[in-house]
Amino acid sequence: MNQLLGVLYISRKDVESYYSKPPLITWGLLFPAVLILAMYVKDPETYLDVAPGIIAMTLLFGCTSMAAIVITFEKRCGTFQRLLLAPVTHRTIVLGKVASAAAYGLATSLVLTLALLLLLGMPMANPLALGVGLLLGAAIFSLLGLIASVMVREVFEAMTLMNFYRFPILFVSGVFVPLAEMPGWIRPVAFVSPLTYVVELLRFGVVGRNFFGGFRLPAVAAAGFVVLSWFVAGLVFRHCINRS
């Protein structure tokens, strides 16, 4: 129970100190909103091909960026070192940081999704698949952001490190081009990207169909990435903290 309270307090502190600032809120919403609006204006009949991908992209950048900003900033200020001295386990700290970053990414993604539903008439074929995709994606991407942030000391270093995998996977994970329309040689690369399974879950939630022909396979694959990311995050966190 004490460790659970620790998770809640760490997450609450991060939300109040960092995530509730107006610039972060507008940054998280403005870019994806403009991008999806441009797609809609260009061709209202086919904007649904990219809508699930844009929602997933918003989740990816929101979760990874916030996890990196908070931890690297606190490491510079020395507050992160004081947190390590608190009577909580390393897993509690990791979960608290991940929970707050995931909350930010989920909030921006949900606002974008509601705007698409209410303003552009986006359908909702399977709300459960959409919800599962958002939750699993938020967990994966927040853990990836934490992994990058504990390995470096500066915010720009964390952002540079994350961009090595964020931007490449955008173009191989079905965000802008559905998997079915991709060349056959690039699909094996897409299958090792966690973003692929999040996009396909969201696509199934929106239009009721996806490349995998259902909900179960991408959900199981995304859950597997959550477990793998949690394991790697724990190892990296302990190694980097002990080294410092």
N, C-alpha and C positions, 0 to 999 in steps of 0.2 A: 504493500500500500504506500509506504514512504517513497519508494522508487517511482511509482505511478504519479504521486503528487509532484515529484521532482520533474518528471516529463512535462506535466501541465504548467508548472511554474516557469520552466525554461522556455516553453513555447509561448506562453503569455507574455513574458518579458520581451522576446524577440518581436512579437506582433506589435506590442505597444511602442517599442523603441524604434523599429525600423519599417515595418510593413504598412503601417497606417498613414504614412506620409503621402500627401497628394501627388508629388512627382512620380512616385513608384506606382501608384494606382493608375494614373493616366498613361504612363509608359507601358504598363501591362495590357492596356485595353486599346490604345489608339492605333498602334501599328497593325495588329491583326484585324481590327475593324476596318481600317482603310484598305487593307489588302483584299479582304473578302468583298467589300463594296466595289472595288475595282473589277474583280472577277464577275460580280453580279451585273454591273453596268455593261461590261463587255458582252456577256451572253447569259441572260437570266435563265435559259433553259439548261445550262450545263454547270452552273455554279456549285451544284451539289457534289460534283466530282471532286472539288477541292475543299469544300466546307469541313468535312471531318478532319482532313489533313491540317487545315489552318487551326482548328481547335486543338489538335494534338501538338502543333508547333507552339501555340500559346502556352500550353501546359509545360512543354519541354523547356522553353526559355524562362518562364516564370519560376519554376522550381529550381533549376540549376543555377540561375543567376542569383537568386535570393540566398540560397545556401552558401554560395561562394562569397557574396558580399558580407554577410553577417560574420562568418567565422574568421575570414581574413582581417576584417576591420577590428574584431575583438582581439585577435592575436597581436595586432599592432599596438592597440591601446593597453594591453596587459590584462584586460578583463577576462579573457579566455583562460589565462593561467590561474586566475582566482577561482574560476568555475571548476577547474580541475581539482582544486583543494577542497571543494564542497563534499559533504558526505553522501555522494551519489556515485554510482558505478559509471564506467565509460559507456556502457550500453544505454544507460539512462540519458546521458548527454547526447549521444548520437540520435536516439529516438526523439528527444526534445527538439533538437535542431532540425531533424528531418520533418517532424510534424508541423513545425511552423512554416518551413519552406513549402511543404505540400499544401498547407492551408492557403497560402498566397497563390500558388499555381492553380489550385482548384477554384478559388474565388474568381480569378480573372477569366478562367475558361468557362465557368458557369455563367458569368455575366455575358460573355460573348455568345454562348449557346442560346441564352434567353433572348438576346437581341436578334439572333438569326431566326428564332422561332416566331417572335412577335412582329418583327419588322419586315422580314423577307419571306415569311411563310415556310420556313424549313420544316419538313416532316419529322416525325418521331416514331419510327416503326417499332423500336424495341428499347424503351427507357432503361431496362435492366442492363442490357449490353452497354449502353452509353455510360451508365453510372459505374459499372465494373471497370470499363476502360479508363475512365477518368481517375478512379481510385488507384488502380494498379499502376497507371502511368505516373501519377503524382508520387507514389512510393519509389518507383524506379529512378525517376529523374532527380528527385531530392537526394537520394543516396548517391547518385553519380556526382551531383554538385558537391556533396560533402567530401567525397573521395578526392576530388580535385582540390578543394579548398584546404584540406589538412596537409597536403603535400607541398604547399608554397606559403609565402608570407605576405605577398602583396595581392591586391584585388586584380590588377591588370595581369599578373602571372596566372591567377586562377582562371580568368576569362580566356586568356590565350590558350591555356591547356584544354579547357572545355571546348573551345571552338575547333580544336583539332578533330573532335568527333561529332560536335553538334552540326556543323554545316555539311560535312560529307553525308551523314545519314539522312539529312533532309531530302536529298536528291535520289536516294536509293530505297526509301521506306514507304513509298506510295503517298507522300504528302501532296505533291503537285501532279504526279502521273500515276494513275492506278496500276497496281501490280500486273494486272492482266494485259496492260498495254506496254509494259516494259519488255526490252529484249531479253530473251531467255538466258543469256550469259550473265546478266546482272542480278537475276533473282536469287541465286545462292548467297550473294552479298546481302540482299535485303532480308533474308531469313535469319541472319545473325545479328540483326539490329532490333533492339527492343521497341523502338519507335514503330516499326512495321506492324507489330501485333496490337499496339495501342491504336494506331490508325484504323486497322481492320475491325477492331471492336467498335470504335466510334462509327465507322461506316455502316456496320451491321445495325447499330442502334439508330442511325438516321434513315437509311434507305432499306434496311431489312435484307441486305445481301452483301457479300464480300468475296474476296478472292478464295478464302478457305471454305466457303459454302456453309458457314454456320458460326456459332458463338463459342463452342467448347474449345476447339484447338487454339485459337489466339488467346483465349482466357488462360488456359493451362500454360502456354508458352510465356505469357506475360507474368503469371504467378511464379514461374521458374526463374525469370529474370529478377523478380523481387527478392527471392531467396538468395540467389547468387550475389546480387548487389549488396544485400545485408551482410553476407559473409565476408565479402571483399572489403566493405566499409569498416567492419570491425577489425580486420587484420591491419588495414592501412592506418586506421586511427590509433591503434595501440602502438604500432611500429613508429609512427611519426611523433607521437607524444613521448614515448620513451627515449627517442633519439634527441628530442629537444630538451 
